[in-house]
Amino acid sequence: MNLIILKTDLTTKKKVKLIAPTLDQHPSINRWNVDTQDIDKVLRIEALSPLSEQKVLGLLQQAGVRAETLPD
């Protein structure tokens, strides 16, 4: 399993619903969720096969979402 954790600008459930089709239909993504209560609006993705952060960042950018890697 591959885990990707990103900081986003997804502040509301309405914005999260806008990206749901993109993430739900991706063949490598098993599960995902967004913590809109967290200061960083964290998106967590569990992928069954290797999936790069860059690929996910590109998908989110196409959907109009700003995201970045969380610093360690």
Steps between C-alpha positions, in 0.01 A plus 500: 500500500618848412400791728498859375435790737456853366415848625206644302266796472189279538322700768142376460313176434370657179856540369581143604198374301638673190814283502322178604434374145863551401636310800225236511552403137879478509595132467793518745316678783344266754387754763530869564376761745542867580514644851345844446533572874880467493694824453665350188176351356683169466419263215598138566504253215553124523605357166514131415773540240783750484365850451727804515427818689569689179225307318251579779606865507435516125155345537410746774632795301283398203202496738584852621640400838824636640705237680855448615712248681493534878841575650637232731 
